[in-house]
Each structure stands twice: as structure tokens, then as C-alpha cells.
Amino acid sequence: MNGQPSRRDDRSVPIEVTLAGDDDERPSVVDGSRLDVAVDGRLYPTAELHDGGYLAWWFTAGDTPAPDADVTTEWVAAPTRFLAAATLRELWEDPAAFDRLVESSRS
């Protein structure tokens, strides 16, 4: 190895964190695709998006409204269910990380 990154290392994985207001459009998921994913001993709701990605949203599995319900306003979209749920878990555990992401996207 010469210490230079390979072309494979240059690839990135898209993860989208969304915070919506009352009038913003809600994500559209495939009917019947909800599956609760375990991350670090907790279950997080996920569903398949129509574009083939996956969505996790800000509720624990026991009291989860639909991802397009009016009370649902925060989502993580990622290429896999686990990545969406794990990102959600990380942001849930460290809410300041969400603020840092928002601030860096404004710069």
C-alpha cells in the first residue's frame, strides 16, 4: 500500500436527515414494508421508500405513528434499513450531533 486512497475509498454513501414543518411533504413509503430494526438493544421503525432506499423515523417501535403522520416530523433516509436505523439511534443518543449537521450544511 502506498498510503494513497484507492478509487473505492473515494465513494460515499448518501444519508439524508430531514426535519419537516407542518406544511412540508411527508415521505412516501411502500405499503406493508415497515420493519422494526434492532440497534443496540432498541427497536426503530423503518420502511422502504419508493426510490429503493429506506427510512427510519423518530419514534420508538412501541408507539410509532406512520411515517407520513402529521406528528412525524423527523426522518433519516439511507440505502439500507440498518444504516437508517443506526444513524437515527446515533442522533437520538447525541441530539447535538443533529445540530452540528444542520450547521455544517448551512456553511
ABEGO torsion letter per residue (X at the ends): XAGBBBAAAABBBBBBBBBBBAABBBBBBBBGABBBBBBGGBBBBBBBBAAGBBBBBBBBAAABBBAABAABABBBBBABAAAAAAAAAAAAABAAAAAAAAAAAAX
